[in-house]
Amino acid sequence: MATTNPLQFIQQVRAEVAKVVWPTRREVFLTTVMVFIMATLTAIFFFLVDLLIRSGLQGLLGLFG
């Protein structure tokens, strides 16, 4: 493996960074909104599952208690 000097390394890094396709402001905004929507839907889902399990267990324990 050939070693590169620091100047070549920096030039290679700059060349690779130039290839990166950065997201637009609109894309970042839409992605952020989608993350918040999905997090909210996930929270609602787990709340409902928890409510269902709790109600089922209380009903089951009520029969035997």
PDB file of N, H, CA, C and O in Angstrom:
ATOM      1  N   MET A   1       0.853  -1.190   0.000  1.00  0.00           N
ATOM      2  CA  MET A   1       0.000   0.000   0.000  1.00  0.00           C
ATOM      3  C   MET A   1       0.891   1.243   0.000  1.00  0.00           C
ATOM      4  O   MET A   1       1.735   1.412   0.880  1.00  0.00           O
ATOM      5  N   ALA A   2       0.698   2.088  -0.971  1.00  0.00           N
ATOM      6  H   ALA A   2       0.012   1.951  -1.685  1.00  0.00           H
ATOM      7  CA  ALA A   2       1.508   3.288  -1.102  1.00  0.00           C
ATOM      8  C   ALA A   2       1.041   4.353  -0.126  1.00  0.00           C
ATOM      9  O   ALA A   2      -0.159   4.518   0.095  1.00  0.00           O
ATOM     10  N   THR A   3       1.965   5.057   0.445  1.00  0.00           N
ATOM     11  H   THR A   3       2.940   4.923   0.266  1.00  0.00           H
ATOM     12  CA  THR A   3       1.610   6.137   1.358  1.00  0.00           C
ATOM     13  C   THR A   3       1.483   7.426   0.555  1.00  0.00           C
ATOM     14  O   THR A   3       2.167   7.630  -0.447  1.00  0.00           O
ATOM     15  N   THR A   4       0.602   8.275   1.019  1.00  0.00           N
ATOM     16  H   THR A   4       0.046   8.109   1.834  1.00  0.00           H
ATOM     17  CA  THR A   4       0.424   9.571   0.363  1.00  0.00           C
ATOM     18  C   THR A   4       0.824  10.650   1.336  1.00  0.00           C
ATOM     19  O   THR A   4       0.674  10.504   2.549  1.00  0.00           O
ATOM     20  N   ASN A   5       1.323  11.711   0.803  1.00  0.00           N
ATOM     21  H   ASN A   5       1.445  11.829  -0.183  1.00  0.00           H
ATOM     22  CA  ASN A   5       1.694  12.809   1.698  1.00  0.00           C
ATOM     23  C   ASN A   5       0.432  13.591   2.070  1.00  0.00           C
ATOM     24  O   ASN A   5      -0.598  13.449   1.411  1.00  0.00           O
ATOM     25  N   PRO A   6       0.503  14.406   3.108  1.00  0.00           N
ATOM     26  CA  PRO A   6      -0.693  15.129   3.574  1.00  0.00           C
ATOM     27  C   PRO A   6      -1.340  16.009   2.503  1.00  0.00           C
ATOM     28  O   PRO A   6      -2.564  16.146   2.488  1.00  0.00           O
ATOM     29  N   LEU A   7      -0.570  16.593   1.630  1.00  0.00           N
ATOM     30  H   LEU A   7       0.424  16.482   1.642  1.00  0.00           H
ATOM     31  CA  LEU A   7      -1.137  17.454   0.582  1.00  0.00           C
ATOM     32  C   LEU A   7      -1.981  16.630  -0.395  1.00  0.00           C
ATOM     33  O   LEU A   7      -3.076  17.048  -0.771  1.00  0.00           O
ATOM     34  N   GLN A   8      -1.480  15.465  -0.805  1.00  0.00           N
ATOM     35  H   GLN A   8      -0.591  15.125  -0.499  1.00  0.00           H
ATOM     36  CA  GLN A   8      -2.247  14.602  -1.693  1.00  0.00           C
ATOM     37  C   GLN A   8      -3.519  14.109  -1.001  1.00  0.00           C
ATOM     38  O   GLN A   8      -4.583  14.025  -1.615  1.00  0.00           O
ATOM     39  N   PHE A   9      -3.391  13.785   0.286  1.00  0.00           N
ATOM     40  H   PHE A   9      -2.527  13.853   0.785  1.00  0.00           H
ATOM     41  CA  PHE A   9      -4.548  13.319   1.038  1.00  0.00           C
ATOM     42  C   PHE A   9      -5.642  14.381   1.057  1.00  0.00           C
ATOM     43  O   PHE A   9      -6.810  14.076   0.816  1.00  0.00           O
ATOM     44  N   ILE A  10      -5.270  15.615   1.339  1.00  0.00           N
ATOM     45  H   ILE A  10      -4.321  15.863   1.534  1.00  0.00           H
ATOM     46  CA  ILE A  10      -6.245  16.709   1.382  1.00  0.00           C
ATOM     47  C   ILE A  10      -6.879  16.912   0.010  1.00  0.00           C
ATOM     48  O   ILE A  10      -8.082  17.153  -0.090  1.00  0.00           O
ATOM     49  N   GLN A  11      -6.075  16.815  -1.048  1.00  0.00           N
ATOM     50  H   GLN A  11      -5.097  16.619  -0.967  1.00  0.00           H
ATOM     51  CA  GLN A  11      -6.618  16.957  -2.404  1.00  0.00           C
ATOM     52  C   GLN A  11      -7.608  15.834  -2.713  1.00  0.00           C
ATOM     53  O   GLN A  11      -8.646  16.075  -3.329  1.00  0.00           O
ATOM     54  N   GLN A  12      -7.295  14.616  -2.291  1.00  0.00           N
ATOM     55  H   GLN A  12      -6.452  14.420  -1.791  1.00  0.00           H
ATOM     56  CA  GLN A  12      -8.194  13.492  -2.520  1.00  0.00           C
ATOM     57  C   GLN A  12      -9.494  13.652  -1.728  1.00  0.00           C
ATOM     58  O   GLN A  12     -10.575  13.343  -2.231  1.00  0.00           O
ATOM     59  N   VAL A  13      -9.384  14.128  -0.507  1.00  0.00           N
ATOM     60  H   VAL A  13      -8.507  14.378  -0.098  1.00  0.00           H
ATOM     61  CA  VAL A  13     -10.576  14.350   0.314  1.00  0.00           C
ATOM     62  C   VAL A  13     -11.455  15.418  -0.329  1.00  0.00           C
ATOM     63  O   VAL A  13     -12.672  15.249  -0.404  1.00  0.00           O
ATOM     64  N   ARG A  14     -10.869  16.495  -0.785  1.00  0.00           N
ATOM     65  H   ARG A  14      -9.881  16.632  -0.723  1.00  0.00           H
ATOM     66  CA  ARG A  14     -11.648  17.553  -1.433  1.00  0.00           C
ATOM     67  C   ARG A  14     -12.328  17.044  -2.703  1.00  0.00           C
ATOM     68  O   ARG A  14     -13.456  17.430  -3.008  1.00  0.00           O
ATOM     69  N   ALA A  15     -11.636  16.178  -3.438  1.00  0.00           N
ATOM     70  H   ALA A  15     -10.719  15.865  -3.190  1.00  0.00           H
ATOM     71  CA  ALA A  15     -12.215  15.620  -4.666  1.00  0.00           C
ATOM     72  C   ALA A  15     -13.412  14.727  -4.324  1.00  0.00           C
ATOM     73  O   ALA A  15     -14.420  14.756  -5.030  1.00  0.00           O
ATOM     74  N   GLU A  16     -13.315  13.940  -3.258  1.00  0.00           N
ATOM     75  H   GLU A  16     -12.496  13.917  -2.685  1.00  0.00           H
ATOM     76  CA  GLU A  16     -14.417  13.068  -2.855  1.00  0.00           C
ATOM     77  C   GLU A  16     -15.595  13.881  -2.322  1.00  0.00           C
ATOM     78  O   GLU A  16     -16.749  13.562  -2.609  1.00  0.00           O
ATOM     79  N   VAL A  17     -15.314  14.921  -1.554  1.00  0.00           N
ATOM     80  H   VAL A  17     -14.377  15.180  -1.321  1.00  0.00           H
ATOM     81  CA  VAL A  17     -16.388  15.768  -1.017  1.00  0.00           C
ATOM     82  C   VAL A  17     -17.114  16.487  -2.156  1.00  0.00           C
ATOM     83  O   VAL A  17     -18.317  16.731  -2.071  1.00  0.00           O
ATOM     84  N   ALA A  18     -16.394  16.820  -3.204  1.00  0.00           N
ATOM     85  H   ALA A  18     -15.417  16.621  -3.273  1.00  0.00           H
ATOM     86  CA  ALA A  18     -17.023  17.488  -4.348  1.00  0.00           C
ATOM     87  C   ALA A  18     -18.015  16.560  -5.052  1.00  0.00           C
ATOM     88  O   ALA A  18     -18.924  17.044  -5.726  1.00  0.00           O
ATOM     89  N   LYS A  19     -17.862  15.238  -4.914  1.00  0.00           N
ATOM     90  H   LYS A  19     -17.123  14.845  -4.367  1.00  0.00           H
ATOM     91  CA  LYS A  19     -18.766  14.276  -5.544  1.00  0.00           C
ATOM     92  C   LYS A  19     -20.069  14.098  -4.771  1.00  0.00           C
ATOM     93  O   LYS A  19     -21.043  13.561  -5.300  1.00  0.00           O
ATOM     94  N   VAL A  20     -20.083  14.548  -3.527  1.00  0.00           N
ATOM     95  H   VAL A  20     -19.292  14.984  -3.098  1.00  0.00           H
ATOM     96  CA  VAL A  20     -21.264  14.364  -2.685  1.00  0.00           C
ATOM     97  C   VAL A  20     -22.410  15.212  -3.215  1.00  0.00           C
ATOM     98  O   VAL A  20     -22.226  16.385  -3.539  1.00  0.00           O
ATOM     99  N   VAL A  21     -23.590  14.615  -3.301  1.00  0.00           N
ATOM    100  H   VAL A  21     -23.739  13.662  -3.037  1.00  0.00           H
ATOM    101  CA  VAL A  21     -24.782  15.358  -3.709  1.00  0.00           C
ATOM    102  C   VAL A  21     -25.506  15.765  -2.434  1.00  0.00           C
ATOM    103  O   VAL A  21     -26.131  14.935  -1.773  1.00  0.00           O
ATOM    104  N   TRP A  22     -25.421  17.031  -2.096  1.00  0.00           N
ATOM    105  H   TRP A  22     -24.913  17.705  -2.633  1.00  0.00           H
ATOM    106  CA  TRP A  22     -26.014  17.522  -0.863  1.00  0.00           C
ATOM    107  C   TRP A  22     -27.513  17.739  -1.064  1.00  0.00           C
ATOM    108  O   TRP A  22     -27.933  18.190  -2.129  1.00  0.00           O
ATOM    109  N   PRO A  23     -28.325  17.422  -0.046  1.00  0.00           N
ATOM    110  CA  PRO A  23     -29.773  17.618  -0.188  1.00  0.00           C
ATOM    111  C   PRO A  23     -30.119  19.107  -0.209  1.00  0.00           C
ATOM    112  O   PRO A  23     -29.420  19.939   0.369  1.00  0.00           O
ATOM    113  N   THR A  24     -31.214  19.410  -0.892  1.00  0.00           N
ATOM    114  H   THR A  24     -31.781  18.735  -1.362  1.00  0.00           H
ATOM    115  CA  THR A  24     -31.676  20.796  -0.924  1.00  0.00           C
ATOM    116  C   THR A  24     -32.390  21.112   0.391  1.00  0.00           C
ATOM    117  O   THR A  24     -32.717  20.214   1.167  1.00  0.00           O
ATOM    118  N   ARG A  25     -32.620  22.372   0.619  1.00  0.00           N
ATOM    119  H   ARG A  25     -32.355  23.102  -0.011  1.00  0.00           H
ATOM    120  CA  ARG A  25     -33.321  22.792   1.837  1.00  0.00           C
ATOM    121  C   ARG A  25     -34.719  22.174   1.889  1.00  0.00           C
ATOM    122  O   ARG A  25     -35.190  21.785   2.957  1.00  0.00           O
ATOM    123  N   ARG A  26     -35.375  22.085   0.738  1.00  0.00           N
ATOM    124  H   ARG A  26     -34.992  22.401  -0.130  1.00  0.00           H
ATOM    125  CA  ARG A  26     -36.731  21.496   0.671  1.00  0.00           C
ATOM    126  C   ARG A  26     -36.689  20.012   1.024  1.00  0.00           C
ATOM    127  O   ARG A  26     -37.552  19.523   1.752  1.00  0.00           O
ATOM    128  N   GLU A  27     -35.694  19.296   0.514  1.00  0.00           N
ATOM    129  H   GLU A  27     -34.993  19.693  -0.078  1.00  0.00           H
ATOM    130  CA  GLU A  27     -35.563  17.875   0.827  1.00  0.00           C
ATOM    131  C   GLU A  27     -35.327  17.648   2.322  1.00  0.00           C
ATOM    132  O   GLU A  27     -35.900  16.734   2.916  1.00  0.00           O
ATOM    133  N   VAL A  28     -34.491  18.476   2.916  1.00  0.00           N
ATOM    134  H   VAL A  28     -34.026  19.218   2.434  1.00  0.00           H
ATOM    135  CA  VAL A  28     -34.232  18.358   4.353  1.00  0.00           C
ATOM    136  C   VAL A  28     -35.513  18.633   5.133  1.00  0.00           C
ATOM    137  O   VAL A  28     -35.822  17.923   6.089  1.00  0.00           O
ATOM    138  N   PHE A  29     -36.256  19.654   4.732  1.00  0.00           N
ATOM    139  H   PHE A  29     -36.005  20.232   3.955  1.00  0.00           H
ATOM    140  CA  PHE A  29     -37.500  19.996   5.418  1.00  0.00           C
ATOM    141  C   PHE A  29     -38.505  18.855   5.316  1.00  0.00           C
ATOM    142  O   PHE A  29     -39.110  18.468   6.316  1.00  0.00           O
ATOM    143  N   LEU A  30     -38.687  18.313   4.106  1.00  0.00           N
ATOM    144  H   LEU A  30     -38.196  18.627   3.294  1.00  0.00           H
ATOM    145  CA  LEU A  30     -39.660  17.230   3.917  1.00  0.00           C
ATOM    146  C   LEU A  30     -39.253  15.972   4.683  1.00  0.00           C
ATOM    147  O   LEU A  30     -40.103  15.295   5.261  1.00  0.00           O
ATOM    148  N   THR A  31     -37.980  15.663   4.689  1.00  0.00           N
ATOM    149  H   THR A  31     -37.289  16.213   4.220  1.00  0.00           H
ATOM    150  CA  THR A  31     -37.503  14.504   5.437  1.00  0.00           C
ATOM    151  C   THR A  31     -37.739  14.692   6.930  1.00  0.00           C
ATOM    152  O   THR A  31     -38.150  13.754   7.614  1.00  0.00           O
ATOM    153  N   THR A  32     -37.487  15.882   7.437  1.00  0.00           N
ATOM    154  H   THR A  32     -37.153  16.644   6.881  1.00  0.00           H
ATOM    155  CA  THR A  32     -37.707  16.168   8.851  1.00  0.00           C
ATOM    156  C   THR A  32     -39.181  16.034   9.207  1.00  0.00           C
ATOM    157  O   THR A  32     -39.519  15.455  10.239  1.00  0.00           O
ATOM    158  N   VAL A  33     -40.057  16.563   8.365  1.00  0.00           N
ATOM    159  H   VAL A  33     -39.782  17.033   7.526  1.00  0.00           H
ATOM    160  CA  VAL A  33     -41.494  16.451   8.603  1.00  0.00           C
ATOM    161  C   VAL A  33     -41.916  14.985   8.610  1.00  0.00           C
ATOM    162  O   VAL A  33     -42.701  14.572   9.464  1.00  0.00           O
ATOM    163  N   MET A  34     -41.408  14.201   7.675  1.00  0.00           N
ATOM    164  H   MET A  34     -40.770  14.536   6.982  1.00  0.00           H
ATOM    165  CA  MET A  34     -41.743  12.778   7.620  1.00  0.00           C
ATOM    166  C   MET A  34     -41.274  12.039   8.870  1.00  0.00           C
ATOM    167  O   MET A  34     -41.971  11.153   9.364  1.00  0.00           O
ATOM    168  N   VAL A  35     -40.115  12.392   9.376  1.00  0.00           N
ATOM    169  H   VAL A  35     -39.549  13.112   8.974  1.00  0.00           H
ATOM    170  CA  VAL A  35     -39.616  11.763  10.611  1.00  0.00           C
ATOM    171  C   VAL A  35     -40.554  12.074  11.767  1.00  0.00           C
ATOM    172  O   VAL A  35     -40.885  11.181  12.547  1.00  0.00           O
ATOM    173  N   PHE A  36     -40.988  13.322  11.890  1.00  0.00           N
ATOM    174  H   PHE A  36     -40.720  14.047  11.256  1.00  0.00           H
ATOM    175  CA  PHE A  36     -41.910  13.686  12.972  1.00  0.00           C
ATOM    176  C   PHE A  36     -43.250  12.966  12.818  1.00  0.00           C
ATOM    177  O   PHE A  36     -43.830  12.518  13.807  1.00  0.00           O
ATOM    178  N   ILE A  37     -43.739  12.855  11.591  1.00  0.00           N
ATOM    179  H   ILE A  37     -43.267  13.218  10.787  1.00  0.00           H
ATOM    180  CA  ILE A  37     -45.006  12.152  11.361  1.00  0.00           C
ATOM    181  C   ILE A  37     -44.868  10.681  11.740  1.00  0.00           C
ATOM    182  O   ILE A  37     -45.725  10.140  12.439  1.00  0.00           O
ATOM    183  N   MET A  38     -43.809  10.034  11.292  1.00  0.00           N
ATOM    184  H   MET A  38     -43.112  10.473  10.724  1.00  0.00           H
ATOM    185  CA  MET A  38     -43.609   8.619  11.600  1.00  0.00           C
ATOM    186  C   MET A  38     -43.409   8.399  13.096  1.00  0.00           C
ATOM    187  O   MET A  38     -43.898   7.406  13.637  1.00  0.00           O
ATOM    188  N   ALA A  39     -42.711   9.291  13.769  1.00  0.00           N
ATOM    189  H   ALA A  39     -42.314  10.097  13.330  1.00  0.00           H
ATOM    190  CA  ALA A  39     -42.520   9.168  15.218  1.00  0.00           C
ATOM    191  C   ALA A  39     -43.853   9.305  15.941  1.00  0.00           C
ATOM    192  O   ALA A  39     -44.113   8.583  16.903  1.00  0.00           O
ATOM    193  N   THR A  40     -44.698  10.222  15.488  1.00  0.00           N
ATOM    194  H   THR A  40     -44.488  10.809  14.706  1.00  0.00           H
ATOM    195  CA  THR A  40     -46.015  10.401  16.091  1.00  0.00           C
ATOM    196  C   THR A  40     -46.892   9.170  15.872  1.00  0.00           C
ATOM    197  O   THR A  40     -47.550   8.699  16.799  1.00  0.00           O
ATOM    198  N   LEU A  41     -46.901   8.655  14.648  1.00  0.00           N
ATOM    199  H   LEU A  41     -46.366   9.038  13.894  1.00  0.00           H
ATOM    200  CA  LEU A  41     -47.687   7.448  14.365  1.00  0.00           C
ATOM    201  C   LEU A  41     -47.196   6.256  15.176  1.00  0.00           C
ATOM    202  O   LEU A  41     -48.005   5.461  15.655  1.00  0.00           O
ATOM    203  N   THR A  42     -45.898   6.125  15.334  1.00  0.00           N
ATOM    204  H   THR A  42     -45.242   6.771  14.945  1.00  0.00           H
ATOM    205  CA  THR A  42     -45.338   5.033  16.131  1.00  0.00           C
ATOM    206  C   THR A  42     -45.734   5.181  17.588  1.00  0.00           C
ATOM    207  O   THR A  42     -46.080   4.192  18.236  1.00  0.00           O
ATOM    208  N   ALA A  43     -45.690   6.392  18.113  1.00  0.00           N
ATOM    209  H   ALA A  43     -45.409   7.194  17.587  1.00  0.00           H
ATOM    210  CA  ALA A  43     -46.082   6.627  19.501  1.00  0.00           C
ATOM    211  C   ALA A  43     -47.554   6.295  19.711  1.00  0.00           C
ATOM    212  O   ALA A  43     -47.911   5.682  20.718  1.00  0.00           O
ATOM    213  N   ILE A  44     -48.409   6.688  18.779  1.00  0.00           N
ATOM    214  H   ILE A  44     -48.120   7.185  17.962  1.00  0.00           H
ATOM    215  CA  ILE A  44     -49.842   6.381  18.886  1.00  0.00           C
ATOM    216  C   ILE A  44     -50.067   4.874  18.831  1.00  0.00           C
ATOM    217  O   ILE A  44     -50.865   4.341  19.601  1.00  0.00           O
ATOM    218  N   PHE A  45     -49.369   4.180  17.924  1.00  0.00           N
ATOM    219  H   PHE A  45     -48.720   4.613  17.298  1.00  0.00           H
ATOM    220  CA  PHE A  45     -49.498   2.729  17.813  1.00  0.00           C
ATOM    221  C   PHE A  45     -49.130   2.045  19.129  1.00  0.00           C
ATOM    222  O   PHE A  45     -49.885   1.207  19.624  1.00  0.00           O
ATOM    223  N   PHE A  46     -47.980   2.393  19.696  1.00  0.00           N
ATOM    224  H   PHE A  46     -47.366   3.073  19.295  1.00  0.00           H
ATOM    225  CA  PHE A  46     -47.563   1.747  20.937  1.00  0.00           C
ATOM    226  C   PHE A  46     -48.456   2.123  22.110  1.00  0.00           C
ATOM    227  O   PHE A  46     -48.647   1.318  23.021  1.00  0.00           O
ATOM    228  N   PHE A  47     -49.005   3.331  22.102  1.00  0.00           N
ATOM    229  H   PHE A  47     -48.849   3.985  21.362  1.00  0.00           H
ATOM    230  CA  PHE A  47     -49.959   3.711  23.137  1.00  0.00           C
ATOM    231  C   PHE A  47     -51.196   2.819  23.066  1.00  0.00           C
ATOM    232  O   PHE A  47     -51.680   2.334  24.089  1.00  0.00           O
ATOM    233  N   LEU A  48     -51.703   2.607  21.849  1.00  0.00           N
ATOM    234  H   LEU A  48     -51.309   3.001  21.019  1.00  0.00           H
ATOM    235  CA  LEU A  48     -52.894   1.773  21.685  1.00  0.00           C
ATOM    236  C   LEU A  48     -52.612   0.308  22.028  1.00  0.00           C
ATOM    237  O   LEU A  48     -53.454  -0.354  22.635  1.00  0.00           O
ATOM    238  N   VAL A  49     -51.456  -0.198  21.653  1.00  0.00           N
ATOM    239  H   VAL A  49     -50.772   0.340  21.160  1.00  0.00           H
ATOM    240  CA  VAL A  49     -51.096  -1.568  22.009  1.00  0.00           C
ATOM    241  C   VAL A  49     -50.984  -1.699  23.523  1.00  0.00           C
ATOM    242  O   VAL A  49     -51.472  -2.673  24.097  1.00  0.00           O
ATOM    243  N   ASP A  50     -50.354  -0.739  24.168  1.00  0.00           N
ATOM    244  H   ASP A  50     -49.958   0.051  23.701  1.00  0.00           H
ATOM    245  CA  ASP A  50     -50.228  -0.755  25.626  1.00  0.00           C
ATOM    246  C   ASP A  50     -51.607  -0.703  26.287  1.00  0.00           C
ATOM    247  O   ASP A  50     -51.856  -1.420  27.257  1.00  0.00           O
ATOM    248  N   LEU A  51     -52.492   0.132  25.772  1.00  0.00           N
ATOM    249  H   LEU A  51     -52.290   0.713  24.985  1.00  0.00           H
ATOM    250  CA  LEU A  51     -53.840   0.245  26.311  1.00  0.00           C
ATOM    251  C   LEU A  51     -54.593  -1.074  26.169  1.00  0.00           C
ATOM    252  O   LEU A  51     -55.284  -1.499  27.095  1.00  0.00           O
ATOM    253  N   LEU A  52     -54.460  -1.717  25.021  1.00  0.00           N
ATOM    254  H   LEU A  52     -53.898  -1.371  24.269  1.00  0.00           H
ATOM    255  CA  LEU A  52     -55.117  -2.996  24.773  1.00  0.00           C
ATOM    256  C   LEU A  52     -54.590  -4.080  25.714  1.00  0.00           C
ATOM    257  O   LEU A  52     -55.372  -4.829  26.298  1.00  0.00           O
ATOM    258  N   ILE A  53     -53.283  -4.163  25.861  1.00  0.00           N
ATOM    259  H   ILE A  53     -52.647  -3.554  25.386  1.00  0.00           H
ATOM    260  CA  ILE A  53     -52.699  -5.171  26.751  1.00  0.00           C
ATOM    261  C   ILE A  53     -53.108  -4.905  28.196  1.00  0.00           C
ATOM    262  O   ILE A  53     -53.462  -5.834  28.922  1.00  0.00           O
ATOM    263  N   ARG A  54     -53.060  -3.637  28.617  1.00  0.00           N
ATOM    264  H   ARG A  54     -52.772  -2.883  28.027  1.00  0.00           H
ATOM    265  CA  ARG A  54     -53.432  -3.301  29.993  1.00  0.00           C
ATOM    266  C   ARG A  54     -54.894  -3.641  30.260  1.00  0.00           C
ATOM    267  O   ARG A  54     -55.220  -4.202  31.306  1.00  0.00           O
ATOM    268  N   SER A  55     -55.776  -3.305  29.323  1.00  0.00           N
ATOM    269  H   SER A  55     -55.511  -2.850  28.473  1.00  0.00           H
ATOM    270  CA  SER A  55     -57.199  -3.606  29.496  1.00  0.00           C
ATOM    271  C   SER A  55     -57.435  -5.114  29.541  1.00  0.00           C
ATOM    272  O   SER A  55     -58.230  -5.602  30.344  1.00  0.00           O
ATOM    273  N   GLY A  56     -56.743  -5.844  28.676  1.00  0.00           N
ATOM    274  H   GLY A  56     -56.098  -5.448  28.023  1.00  0.00           H
ATOM    275  CA  GLY A  56     -56.873  -7.291  28.660  1.00  0.00           C
ATOM    276  C   GLY A  56     -56.390  -7.917  29.960  1.00  0.00           C
ATOM    277  O   GLY A  56     -57.041  -8.814  30.497  1.00  0.00           O
ATOM    278  N   LEU A  57     -55.277  -7.460  30.457  1.00  0.00           N
ATOM    279  H   LEU A  57     -54.749  -6.732  30.021  1.00  0.00           H
ATOM    280  CA  LEU A  57     -54.770  -7.996  31.713  1.00  0.00           C
ATOM    281  C   LEU A  57     -55.649  -7.641  32.893  1.00  0.00           C
ATOM    282  O   LEU A  57     -55.854  -8.474  33.776  1.00  0.00           O
ATOM    283  N   GLN A  58     -56.176  -6.420  32.932  1.00  0.00           N
ATOM    284  H   GLN A  58     -56.010  -5.743  32.214  1.00  0.00           H
ATOM    285  CA  GLN A  58     -57.073  -6.031  34.014  1.00  0.00           C
ATOM    286  C   GLN A  58     -58.352  -6.865  33.966  1.00  0.00           C
ATOM    287  O   GLN A  58     -58.855  -7.288  35.007  1.00  0.00           O
ATOM    288  N   GLY A  59     -58.877  -7.101  32.776  1.00  0.00           N
ATOM    289  H   GLY A  59     -58.468  -6.757  31.930  1.00  0.00           H
ATOM    290  CA  GLY A  59     -60.073  -7.937  32.644  1.00  0.00           C
ATOM    291  C   GLY A  59     -59.789  -9.369  33.064  1.00  0.00           C
ATOM    292  O   GLY A  59     -60.605  -9.986  33.748  1.00  0.00           O
ATOM    293  N   LEU A  60     -58.664  -9.897  32.670  1.00  0.00           N
ATOM    294  H   LEU A  60     -58.001  -9.395  32.115  1.00  0.00           H
ATOM    295  CA  LEU A  60     -58.283 -11.256  33.022  1.00  0.00           C
ATOM    296  C   LEU A  60     -58.046 -11.395  34.525  1.00  0.00           C
ATOM    297  O   LEU A  60     -58.485 -12.369  35.138  1.00  0.00           O
ATOM    298  N   LEU A  61     -57.378 -10.455  35.096  1.00  0.00           N
ATOM    299  H   LEU A  61     -57.022  -9.664  34.599  1.00  0.00           H
ATOM    300  CA  LEU A  61     -57.118 -10.494  36.538  1.00  0.00           C
ATOM    301  C   LEU A  61     -58.394 -10.227  37.327  1.00  0.00           C
ATOM    302  O   LEU A  61     -58.546 -10.719  38.445  1.00  0.00           O
ATOM    303  N   GLY A  62     -59.306  -9.456  36.758  1.00  0.00           N
ATOM    304  H   GLY A  62     -59.183  -9.056  35.850  1.00  0.00           H
ATOM    305  CA  GLY A  62     -60.594  -9.200  37.413  1.00  0.00           C
ATOM    306  C   GLY A  62     -61.438 -10.466  37.527  1.00  0.00           C
ATOM    307  O   GLY A  62     -62.215 -10.611  38.471  1.00  0.00           O
ATOM    308  N   LEU A  63     -61.290 -11.373  36.580  1.00  0.00           N
ATOM    309  H   LEU A  63     -60.659 -11.254  35.813  1.00  0.00           H
ATOM    310  CA  LEU A  63     -62.029 -12.622  36.632  1.00  0.00           C
ATOM    311  C   LEU A  63     -61.555 -13.524  37.777  1.00  0.00           C
ATOM    312  O   LEU A  63     -62.341 -14.252  38.383  1.00  0.00           O
ATOM    313  N   PHE A  64     -60.269 -13.457  38.052  1.00  0.00           N
ATOM    314  H   PHE A  64     -59.630 -12.865  37.560  1.00  0.00           H
ATOM    315  CA  PHE A  64     -59.689 -14.344  39.061  1.00  0.00           C
ATOM    316  C   PHE A  64     -59.442 -13.651  40.394  1.00  0.00           C
ATOM    317  O   PHE A  64     -59.077 -14.304  41.372  1.00  0.00           O
ATOM    318  N   GLY A  65     -59.634 -12.361  40.445  1.00  0.00           N
ATOM    319  H   GLY A  65     -59.931 -11.831  39.651  1.00  0.00           H
ATOM    320  CA  GLY A  65     -59.310 -11.637  41.675  1.00  0.00           C
ATOM    321  C   GLY A  65     -60.524 -11.278  42.393  1.00  0.00           C
ATOM    322  O   GLY A  65     -60.453 -10.662  43.456  1.00  0.00           O
TER     323      GLY A  65
END
